[in-house]
Amino acid sequence: MQLFDDRQEIPNEVQSLYDSHKGNQPMPEALVKTILSLIKTFPQTYILIDALDECRERKEMVKILKELISSSNSFNLLITSRKEQDIITELQRHIQVIKCIESAKVDADVELYVHRYLDKDSTLKRCRPVKNEVTKALVEGSNGMYISAIVLVNRL
């Protein structure tokens, strides 16, 4: 949607995809082809995939990402994900930069967020032992849950 949002008319590629599928879900290959044709019309495009590890159809999504990466070098791709072996194995040779966020820093951010959130709760505000238990459980359980790995593929 964002690739043709500012245009006055629907791009031919998108209209053609819509017309050829008559309300049915297009195959991933057709979607990739359409996205690639739209990307080529811009001097610089950024694609962000957040929480790839949480994708229900992760195997299919990784396949699509590999196809996008190998089909074009005219966009920047940022993928955030936890460090999952299947993602690393499948995308490793396509990745130029991997940045892992240290778990201790993420835990500190989670702890700060939980403290601030619980301080707003009038009941928990008065129950320090419960508040401390809740904070400890959430921080330990998060294990860098928000972002423990950032994968960057710069294709320009």
ZIQUI-V102354 format. One record per residue. PHI is phi in whole degrees, 0 to 359 (* if undefined). NEAR is the number of other ideal C-beta (glycine too) atoms within 10 Angstrom. Layout:
phi = {PHI:PHI}
near = {NEAR:NEAR}
This chain:
phi = {*:293:288:226:297:275:281:285:236:290:302:305:299:289:298:296:298:297:297:283:247:43:87:270:291:290:292:305:299:292:294:299:300:293:299:298:292:289:301:296:274:242:290:210:228:241:242:243:246:260:58:305:296:265:293:295:254:300:300:292:294:298:299:296:298:298:294:300:298:281:271:210:235:251:208:254:233:241:239:251:193:287:283:251:299:295:292:299:300:285:257:308:283:264:267:265:221:236:238:261:275:298:302:298:291:295:301:296:295:297:299:299:299:297:303:296:294:290:295:280:278:297:288:289:301:274:255:306:300:293:300:295:296:298:300:300:297:290:293:294:286:290:45:71:300:298:206:248:212:241:249:239:242:259:257:271}
near = {5:9:18:14:6:6:11:5:8:11:15:9:18:18:11:14:17:13:8:10:12:6:5:7:8:14:10:14:11:14:14:18:16:18:21:16:17:17:18:12:13:11:6:9:19:11:17:9:17:11:13:19:16:11:15:6:10:16:11:11:16:21:15:17:22:14:15:21:17:10:13:17:10:15:20:14:21:15:23:20:21:16:13:16:7:11:23:14:10:16:19:10:8:16:16:10:10:15:10:12:15:10:13:9:10:18:18:12:16:20:16:12:15:18:14:9:13:18:11:8:12:7:9:15:11:9:13:9:7:12:18:12:11:17:19:12:11:17:19:11:9:18:12:19:15:14:16:19:19:14:24:14:20:12:17:10}
